[in-house]
Amino acid sequence: MALNRNEMAARAATELTDGAYVNLGIGLPTLVPNFVPEGVTVVLQSENGILGVGPYPTEENVDPDLINAGKETVTTLPGAAFFDSATSFGMIRGGKIDAAILGAMQVSATGDLANWMIPGKMVKGPGGAMDLVHGAAKVIVLMEHVAKDGSAKIVNECSLPLTGRGVVDRIITDLAVIDVTDAGLVLVETAPGVTVAEVVAATEPELRVSDELKVEA
């Protein structure tokens, strides 16, 4: 059976290492901090100028002036720092972010990412994703394996406007974990009760199955 959203976020959290500086995209990735493994501390960065983002505030602790790049109210942890967006993007472009976990509309067989707009629909702007996918040391996509209409989101070529070419390192979905390699897409893990055949059927490009395929119990 496919993972639910919390289970997907928990799986993505296992990718984070102690002391890592991490940027999370809007949507599913914002759930990841709830599942960071015990003993692992990560420093969350928001590209509008916060280092040390904490959990979402309770209703009585909402500060409307304290928001992340997705315009959501947040809290900060002890030692947090605030700075202008130029400094924030200097941090990103300078390679100081260890990992970026982003949502996606499409990922191609070669790791191209489309996640910032759908033509014809209102968009607030590209945000920081175009910088993050080139500046972060590791780019992880966290998304449902197929779209709401059942169409593939892992495709041979992206049909939507690109955020970056050849930038994705790993794809984590409700069905599987897939690595983007020079030799193509490699299936490294399946969700509990999900077969290799089911993952292959839901994926447009050809998948190579890892010799060390892990099946989650």
Secondary structure, 3 states (H helix, E strand, C coil): CCCCHHHHHHHHHCCCCCCCEEEECCCHHHHHHHHCCCCCCCEEEECCCEEEECCCCCHHHCCCCCECCCCCECCEEEEEEECCHHHHHHHHHCCCCCEEEECCCEEECCCCEECCCCCCCCCCCCCCHHHHHHHCCEEEEECCCECCCCCECEECCCCCCCCECCCCCEEECCCEEEEEECCEEEEEEECCCCCHHHHHHCCCCCEEEEEEEEECC
